[in-house]
């Protein structure tokens, strides 16, 4: 059984940083691309970052490009999202996911649950102004 568990969310002031972690068990880690999406109340889901199975290709949404960094530790089977220079508009629940499809250039589809093989329950990030 696959388990996806996020951690690391919290309350931070604008301009601050957080690092989210995601552990994935129950699948062959190196076979899959991984990603992060977020959703704020009343807002549409936003796929914000993907990383290839090798870790060599990454994708970032324009809204987080230059501020967030995705990485994976294959030994620990852990996915990370380093979030710097946080803004109030980054406030959302952040989810780790294993996408069904990965595209060349690093992009993966995260826009709906139909796009996902697995996802976690999310971790809340709140950025105060």
N, C-alpha and C positions, 0 to 999 in steps of 0.2 A: 504494500500500500504506500502510495506516495504521500509524503507530508512536506508542506511548505510553510515555514514559520518566519515571520518578519519580527525584527526588534530594532530598537534604537530611536524610535520617535520620541517626541516631547515638545516642550514649550521653549522657544528661543526668541531673543530679540532680533529685530531686523538687522541684517549685517552679520549675524552669527552663523555658526556652522553646526551641522549634525551629520553623523554617519549612520546610515541604515544598514542592517545586516539581514541576510536571508539564508537560512539553511534549508537544504533540500535533501530528503532521504527517500529511498525506495526506487530510484531510477539510476540508469547509467549516466553519471554526471557529465562526462565528456561528449556524450552524444547530442547534447541539447544546447541551443541558444537560450538565453535567459533575458528577462526584461523587467522593467518597473513601469507601472502606471499609477496614476493618482486620480482621485475623485473628491471634489468638494461638494457639500450639500447643495442640491439644486443645479449643479453643473454637470456637463457631460464628462465622461471619462476621458482622460488624456494620457496617451502612451508617451512616456517621456524619455525612455532610454532602453537600448538593447545592446547585448554583447554576444558575439558569435561563440560557438562551441569552443573554439581555440583561444578566444580572448583577444584575437588580433584585430577584429573589426568591431567598431562601436558606432552607435547612432544616438543622437540627442535631438529632442525637439527644440525648436528655436527658442522656446520660452525658458529653457534651462541651459542652453549651450553656453559654454564658458564659465559656468558656475557649478555644475554638477559633474561628477566623474563616476562612471560605472567601472567595476572591476570584479574579477572572480578569483578565488583562491581554490585551485583544484585539489590541493592536498586536504584542505578543510571542508571542501564541498560547500563553500559559502560565497554568496553574492553580496557585493557591497554597493552602496550609493553614497558617495561623499558629496554633501551639499554645502556649498560655501556661499557667502554673500546672500543669505536667505532674505526673501522679501515677503511682506504680508500676503501677497497673492500666491505664494507657495503653500499656504495653509490648505491642507487636504489630508485625506487618508491615503497612505501610500501602500501599494501592493506589489509583491514580487510574483512573477508568473513565468511559466514555461509555455512559450508560444507554439502553436501548431506549425506555423510557417515562418521561415527566416529567408530574407532576401539579400542578395549580394549588395554590398555596401553597408551592411550592418543593420538594416531596418528589419523589424519584425512587427507583425500585426498584434495589437493588444487592445483594440478598440471595443471588443465585446467578449463575453465569456465564450462565445462560439469560436473565437480565435485562439483559445487557450486549451492546453492539455491539462494544466494544473495551475492553481493560484493559492495564495495564502489568505488569511483573514484580515491582513492589513495592520498598519501601525500609524497612529495619528501624529501628524506634524502640525504644530500651531506656531505661527510667527507673529509676534506682536510688533506694533509700530512704535 
